[in-house]
Amino acid sequence: MLAWLLLVLRDQYGVVSLQAYQQASFDGLFLVGLAGAAVARALGRRSSAGRRIFLLRLGLLVVTTLLSLVAAEYLARFALRGARTSGNVGDFIGRTNRWSPGPSNSLGFREREIPPKSSGRYRIVVIGDSFAWGQGIERNERFSDLLGQALGPRYEVFNFAIPGDNMPEHLIRLDKALTVSPDFILLEIYTNDFETTAMVRPRSYPLLPQPLDEQLMRSSLFYVLLERQWVHVQELLGISESYAHYMARNLQDPNAPNARKAYGQLHEFFYRARLAGVPAGAVLFPATDELGRYGAAYPFGYLHRGVQQTCAEEWVPCLDLLPMFSRFADAQVTWVSPVDAHPNAMANRLAADAILQSFRSIWRH
């Protein structure tokens, strides 16, 4: 009744102090009241001795449950003690990890300061998202830095990647990159780069009321892992839409509005570079958290084909790293941590080798 009354005051009478509370908060209050009513009903049916036994059992259940949750929390922290990042700055690992990307240069990129252009050095600029930026790894472990080391002193490679960038942001970084007079632009692409502003990601229901959910996501590693499984269960039951289904619904048909817009922005990227007189190319990373055994049942193959088609139409070199990552029985060995699918140092080394093999002849010419 209290939950119902608060909902009426919030929604019908617009009480300002209640507007900050989410629907889930009142749902939680209702469930607590329902549980209290069930306990009261159970107690009412018992004698005084039976009530004492019932309360003792209930208290024992509560205590053992709390102890089990505490034990599970510290077990999870011990098992994932080496995890540098989860890819989410707001959860437990993101708030407590000891990994730092280090300082940015004066242009705002995770890179050294960029000197004036020298005619004796071939300058390559890498544009991309967190995969190129180097989430969870050191600066010298990124494929861009490894390229610079392998190419030698007559080359210089600068990283202009920013975490979270999609195609519209890549176009903005391109304008910035052109100001440093590059000889080649290498665009790193990831599957989510094709999400447009018109696309709305599916949202699942939180495991607990919203305020408590947010607090536990920041303070409990066990709850983070539990929440991930809860999201997966909702997708299996059809309660919420999976990310793969959402992407296919919007982008699998190349003539769909969002697909036309996304690939149009990729065309525009290469067109702008060509208009500035700078050759460009692309390297495409797969979603390794969606790869099955040896790449089986990968749901985003249509995006890879779309990128290859766009590159062919624009006459630009394009490297797809899906075959490279599909060589692993378990793609998790390429992850930064068991809870973060960004490529680790080993995966960046393999990517750098594949990029060199594909682009070295172009850069030499």
C-alpha positions in Angstrom: 0.0 0.0 0.0 2.9 2.3 0.8 4.5 1.6 -2.6 1.1 2.3 -4.3 0.7 5.5 -2.4 4.2 6.8 -3.3 3.5 6.0 -7.0 0.3 8.0 -6.9 2.0 11.0 -5.2 4.9 10.9 -7.7 3.0 10.3 -11.0 -0.5 11.8 -10.4 0.2 14.6 -8.0 3.8 15.3 -9.2 5.5 15.5 -5.8 8.9 16.9 -6.6 10.8 15.1 -3.9 9.7 11.7 -5.4 10.6 12.4 -9.0 14.2 11.3 -8.6 13.1 7.7 -7.7 12.9 5.2 -10.4 10.0 2.7 -11.0 12.3 -0.1 -9.8 12.6 1.5 -6.4 8.9 1.3 -5.8 8.8 -2.2 -7.3 11.4 -3.2 -4.7 9.5 -1.7 -1.9 6.4 -3.6 -3.0 8.3 -6.9 -3.1 9.7 -6.2 0.4 6.2 -5.6 1.6 4.9 -8.8 -0.1 7.7 -10.8 1.6 6.9 -9.2 5.0 3.2 -10.1 4.5 4.2 -13.7 3.7 6.3 -14.0 6.8 3.6 -12.5 9.0 1.0 -15.0 7.5 3.4 -17.9 8.2 3.9 -16.8 11.8 0.2 -16.4 12.3 -0.4 -20.1 11.6 2.0 -21.4 14.2 2.0 -21.8 17.9 4.4 -19.7 20.0 7.0 -22.6 20.0 6.5 -23.0 16.2 7.1 -19.2 15.8 10.3 -19.4 17.7 11.5 -22.3 15.5 10.4 -20.5 12.3 12.2 -17.3 13.3 15.3 -19.2 14.3 15.3 -20.9 10.9 14.7 -17.6 9.1 17.5 -15.9 11.0 19.8 -18.8 10.2 18.9 -18.6 6.5 19.6 -14.8 6.5 23.0 -15.2 8.2 24.2 -18.0 6.0 23.0 -16.2 2.9 24.9 -13.0 4.0 28.1 -15.1 4.8 27.8 -16.8 1.4 27.5 -13.5 -0.4 30.6 -12.1 1.4 32.6 -15.2 0.7 31.5 -15.1 -3.0 32.6 -11.4 -3.2 36.1 -12.1 -1.8 36.4 -15.2 -4.0 35.6 -13.1 -7.1 38.1 -10.5 -6.1 40.8 -13.1 -5.6 40.0 -14.9 -8.9 40.1 -11.6 -10.8 42.9 -9.9 -8.8 45.0 -9.5 -12.0 42.2 -7.8 -14.0 43.4 -4.3 -15.1 40.1 -3.2 -16.5 36.5 -4.3 -17.3 36.0 -1.7 -20.0 33.5 0.1 -17.8 34.8 3.0 -15.7 31.8 3.0 -13.4 31.9 -0.6 -12.0 34.0 -2.1 -9.3 37.1 -2.9 -11.4 36.9 0.4 -13.2 36.9 2.3 -9.9 39.6 0.2 -8.1 42.0 -0.9 -10.8 45.6 0.4 -10.7 46.0 0.7 -14.5 46.3 4.2 -15.9 46.6 5.3 -19.5 49.1 8.0 -18.7 49.1 11.6 -19.8 47.8 13.0 -23.0 49.6 15.3 -25.4 48.6 18.9 -26.1 46.1 17.8 -28.8 44.3 15.5 -26.3 45.5 12.2 -27.6 47.2 9.4 -25.7 50.4 10.1 -27.6 53.7 11.9 -27.4 53.9 15.5 -28.6 53.9 15.7 -32.4 56.9 17.5 -33.9 56.9 19.5 -37.2 56.7 17.4 -40.3 60.1 16.3 -41.6 60.5 15.5 -45.3 62.8 12.6 -44.5 60.2 10.7 -42.4 57.0 9.0 -43.6 54.2 9.9 -41.2 51.3 7.6 -40.5 48.4 8.6 -38.3 46.1 6.0 -36.7 42.4 7.0 -36.1 40.1 4.7 -34.1 38.3 4.0 -30.8 39.4 2.2 -27.6 40.8 -0.7 -29.5 43.4 1.6 -31.1 43.6 3.8 -28.0 44.8 0.8 -26.0 42.3 0.1 -23.3 43.9 -1.9 -20.5 47.4 -2.0 -22.0 50.5 0.2 -21.8 51.2 2.7 -24.5 54.2 0.8 -26.0 52.0 -2.4 -26.3 49.6 -0.9 -28.8 49.7 -1.9 -32.4 50.4 1.7 -33.5 53.5 1.9 -31.3 54.6 -1.6 -32.5 54.3 -0.5 -36.1 56.5 2.5 -35.4 59.2 0.2 -33.8 59.1 -2.3 -36.7 59.2 0.3 -39.5 62.3 2.0 -38.2 63.6 5.6 -37.9 62.5 6.7 -41.4 58.9 6.3 -40.3 56.7 7.8 -37.5 53.4 6.6 -36.3 51.0 8.7 -34.2 47.9 7.5 -32.5 44.8 9.8 -32.7 42.3 7.3 -31.3 39.7 8.2 -28.6 37.7 5.6 -26.6 34.0 5.5 -27.6 34.4 7.2 -31.0 32.2 6.0 -33.8 32.1 7.0 -37.5 30.9 10.6 -36.9 33.8 11.1 -34.4 36.3 9.5 -36.7 35.5 12.2 -39.3 36.2 14.8 -36.6 39.6 13.2 -35.8 40.4 13.0 -39.5 40.2 16.8 -39.7 42.6 17.1 -36.7 44.9 14.5 -38.2 45.2 16.3 -41.5 46.6 19.4 -39.7 49.8 17.4 -38.9 50.5 16.6 -42.6 50.3 12.8 -42.6 51.5 10.7 -45.5 48.9 8.0 -44.7 45.8 7.6 -42.6 45.0 4.2 -41.1 41.4 3.9 -39.8 40.8 1.3 -37.1 37.2 0.1 -37.2 35.2 -2.0 -34.7 31.7 -3.4 -35.1 30.0 -0.8 -32.9 31.4 2.1 -35.0 28.4 1.7 -37.3 25.8 2.5 -34.7 24.1 5.7 -35.7 22.5 8.4 -33.5 19.1 7.1 -34.6 19.8 3.7 -33.1 18.8 3.1 -29.5 20.5 0.2 -27.7 18.3 -2.3 -25.9 18.2 -2.0 -22.2 17.7 -4.9 -19.8 16.1 -4.8 -16.4 18.5 -4.4 -13.4 18.8 -7.2 -11.0 17.9 -4.9 -8.1 16.2 -1.5 -7.8 18.1 1.2 -9.7 19.8 3.1 -6.8 20.9 -0.1 -5.2 22.0 -1.6 -8.5 24.2 1.4 -9.2 25.8 1.3 -5.8 26.6 -2.4 -5.9 28.0 -2.1 -9.5 30.5 0.4 -8.0 31.3 -1.6 -4.9 30.9 -5.3 -5.6 32.7 -7.4 -8.1 30.4 -10.4 -7.5 27.4 -8.3 -8.2 28.9 -7.1 -11.5 29.4 -10.8 -12.6 25.9 -11.7 -11.4 24.4 -8.7 -13.3 26.1 -9.9 -16.5 24.6 -13.3 -16.2 21.2 -11.8 -15.4 21.4 -9.8 -18.7 22.2 -13.0 -20.6 19.3 -14.8 -19.0 16.9 -12.0 -20.0 18.2 -12.2 -23.6 17.7 -16.0 -23.7 14.2 -15.7 -22.3 13.3 -12.9 -24.8 12.7 -10.4 -22.0 15.2 -8.0 -23.6 16.7 -7.8 -27.0 20.3 -9.0 -27.5 22.9 -6.7 -28.8 23.6 -8.9 -31.9 19.8 -8.9 -32.8 19.6 -5.1 -32.3 22.6 -4.6 -34.7 21.2 -7.0 -37.3 17.8 -5.3 -37.1 19.4 -2.0 -37.9 22.4 -2.8 -40.1 22.1 -6.3 -41.7 20.2 -5.0 -44.7 22.6 -2.7 -46.5 19.7 -0.7 -47.9 18.2 0.0 -44.4 18.4 3.7 -43.4 20.9 3.2 -40.6 23.1 1.0 -42.7 23.1 3.5 -45.6 24.0 6.3 -43.2 26.8 4.2 -41.5 28.5 3.1 -44.7 27.9 6.6 -46.1 30.1 8.0 -43.3 32.8 5.4 -44.1 32.7 6.5 -47.8 32.9 10.1 -46.6 36.0 9.4 -44.5 37.9 8.0 -47.5 36.6 10.8 -49.7 37.8 13.5 -47.4 41.2 11.9 -47.0 41.5 11.6 -50.8 40.3 15.2 -51.3 43.2 16.3 -49.0 45.7 14.3 -51.1 46.4 11.8 -48.3 46.0 8.0 -49.0 44.0 6.0 -46.4 43.3 2.4 -45.5 41.4 0.5 -42.8 41.9 -2.3 -40.4 38.8 -4.0 -39.0 38.7 -5.7 -35.5 36.0 -8.3 -34.8 33.9 -8.5 -31.7 35.9 -11.2 -29.9 33.3 -11.6 -27.2 30.9 -12.9 -29.9 33.4 -15.4 -31.4 32.6 -19.0 -30.8 35.1 -21.8 -31.0 37.5 -21.0 -33.9 35.2 -18.1 -34.9 32.1 -20.2 -35.2 28.6 -18.6 -35.1 30.0 -15.1 -35.4 27.0 -12.8 -35.8 28.6 -9.7 -37.4 29.9 -11.2 -40.6 27.6 -8.9 -42.7 29.4 -5.8 -41.2 32.8 -7.2 -42.3 31.4 -7.8 -45.8 30.0 -4.3 -45.8 33.4 -2.8 -44.9 35.2 -4.8 -47.6 32.6 -3.7 -50.2 33.0 -0.1 -49.2 36.8 -0.3 -49.3 36.6 -1.9 -52.8 34.3 0.8 -54.1 36.7 3.5 -52.7 39.8 1.6 -54.0 41.5 1.7 -50.6 43.3 -1.2 -48.9 41.4 -2.8 -46.1 42.5 -5.5 -43.6 40.0 -7.7 -41.9 41.4 -9.3 -38.7 38.5 -11.8 -38.3 40.5 -14.7 -39.8 43.4 -13.9 -37.5 41.3 -14.0 -34.3 39.4 -17.0 -35.6 42.5 -19.1 -35.2 41.9 -19.4 -31.5 39.7 -22.1 -30.0 38.9 -19.6 -27.2 39.2 -16.0 -28.2 39.3 -15.0 -24.5 43.1 -15.6 -24.6 43.2 -12.3 -26.6 41.3 -10.3 -24.0 42.8 -7.7 -21.7 41.0 -9.5 -18.8 38.3 -12.1 -18.3 35.8 -9.3 -18.0 37.1 -7.1 -20.8 37.3 -8.2 -24.5 39.6 -5.4 -25.6 42.7 -6.8 -27.3 45.6 -7.5 -25.0 49.3 -7.1 -25.7 49.6 -10.4 -27.5 46.6 -9.6 -29.8 48.1 -6.2 -30.5 51.4 -7.8 -31.6 49.6 -10.2 -33.9 47.5 -7.3 -35.3 50.7 -5.2 -35.9 52.3 -8.1 -37.8 49.2 -8.5 -40.0 49.0 -4.8 -40.7 52.7 -4.7 -41.6 52.2 -7.6 -44.0 49.3 -5.9 -45.7 50.5 -2.3 -45.8 54.3 -2.4 -45.8 54.5 -2.4 -49.6 52.2 0.6 -49.8 54.2 2.6 -47.2 57.5 1.7 -48.9 56.2 3.0 -52.2 
